Every structure is written in structure tokens, then in C-alpha cells.
């Protein structure tokens, strides 16, 4: 009986710190591993960086295409661009020309 009484008396001093450590451990774990934790933040930051790089590439491509379209605009028609497009669409060349096909990068 004395052993049980001594165990209860000492356990009162241990239970509160152990429960506190468990609660702190729970929050620390979810701060690092949770859905909105540090690891998820780093993963999402990497995805955002990759998406921004893709967006920058798409914007550069759009600017390049807009420039080509503006060269074919009726107000400021570039005759070299018009000839290039006509030859491309009609698939025609003159007899004294040589056609060299270049690989498309992308």
C-alpha cells in the first residue's frame, strides 16, 4: 500500500510535464510535416518557381509571335516577311534557289 501511495505521489509531478512535452511534440511535428508545414511550403515554393519559369517562357514565345504578326500588319507591312510567309504557305521556290531546312528548336 505504501508503494502505491508513493507511486501516485511521484506520478503527479511527472504527468503534467510529460503531457506538456507530448502537446509540444504534436505541434512541432505538424509544423514541420503537416499539410501547411515547412516541408509543404518548400515543395510549393519549388512548384511556384517552376511555374514562373514556364510562364516566362510562354511570355517570351508570345512576344516573338506578336512581333511576327506585327510585321505582317497592313499598316507596316514588311515585304521580306510577306515573301517568307508566301513561300512557306505555297511551298514554292525559284529555280535558282537552294532550300536548307533547319531543325526547329523547342
C-alpha positions in Angstrom: 0.0 0.0 0.0 2.9 2.4 0.8 4.4 1.6 -2.6 1.2 2.5 -4.4 0.8 5.7 -2.4 4.4 6.7 -3.2 3.9 5.9 -6.9 0.8 8.2 -7.0 2.5 11.0 -5.2 5.5 10.9 -7.6 3.4 10.4 -10.7 1.6 13.7 -10.0 4.9 15.6 -10.5 5.6 13.7 -13.8 2.3 13.6 -15.6 2.0 17.3 -16.3 5.5 17.7 -17.8 5.0 14.5 -19.9 1.6 15.7 -21.2 3.1 19.1 -21.9 6.0 17.5 -23.8 3.5 15.4 -25.8 1.5 18.5 -26.8 4.6 20.5 -27.8 5.8 17.4 -29.8 2.5 17.2 -31.6 2.6 20.9 -32.7 6.3 20.7 -33.7 5.6 17.6 -35.8 2.7 19.3 -37.6 4.7 22.5 -38.0 7.3 20.5 -40.0 5.3 17.6 -41.6 1.7 19.0 -41.8 -0.3 20.0 -44.8 0.8 23.6 -44.2 4.1 22.8 -42.6 7.6 23.7 -43.6 8.2 20.8 -45.9 5.0 21.5 -47.8 6.0 25.2 -48.0 9.3 24.3 -49.5 7.7 21.9 -52.0 5.1 24.5 -53.1 7.8 27.2 -53.4 9.7 25.0 -55.8 6.5 24.4 -57.8 5.8 28.1 -57.9 9.4 28.8 -59.2 9.0 26.2 -61.9 5.6 27.6 -62.9 7.0 31.1 -63.1 9.8 29.8 -65.4 7.2 28.2 -67.7 5.2 31.5 -67.6 8.3 33.5 -68.6 9.0 31.1 -71.5 5.4 31.4 -72.6 5.5 35.2 -72.5 8.7 35.2 -74.5 7.1 33.0 -77.1 4.1 35.2 -77.2 6.2 38.3 -77.7 8.1 36.6 -80.5 4.8 35.6 -82.2 3.3 39.1 -81.7 6.4 40.6 -83.3 6.0 38.3 -86.4 2.3 39.2 -86.6 3.1 42.9 -86.3 5.5 42.6 -89.2 2.6 41.3 -91.4 0.3 44.1 -90.3 -1.2 46.1 -93.2 0.0 49.5 -91.8 3.6 48.5 -91.6 4.0 45.5 -93.9 7.5 44.1 -94.1 8.0 42.8 -97.6 10.6 40.2 -96.6 8.3 38.7 -94.0 5.5 38.6 -96.6 7.7 36.8 -99.1 8.8 34.4 -96.4 5.3 33.6 -95.4 4.1 33.3 -99.1 6.9 30.8 -99.9 6.2 28.8 -96.7 2.4 28.6 -97.4 2.7 27.9 -101.1 5.7 25.7 -100.7 7.4 27.3 -103.7 10.9 28.5 -104.5 12.6 29.9 -107.6 14.7 27.7 -109.8 18.0 29.3 -108.8 17.4 29.0 -105.0 18.6 26.3 -102.7 16.4 25.4 -99.7 18.2 24.4 -96.4 15.9 23.0 -93.7 16.9 23.9 -90.2 15.8 21.9 -87.2 13.1 23.6 -85.1 14.4 24.3 -81.5 11.9 23.9 -78.7 
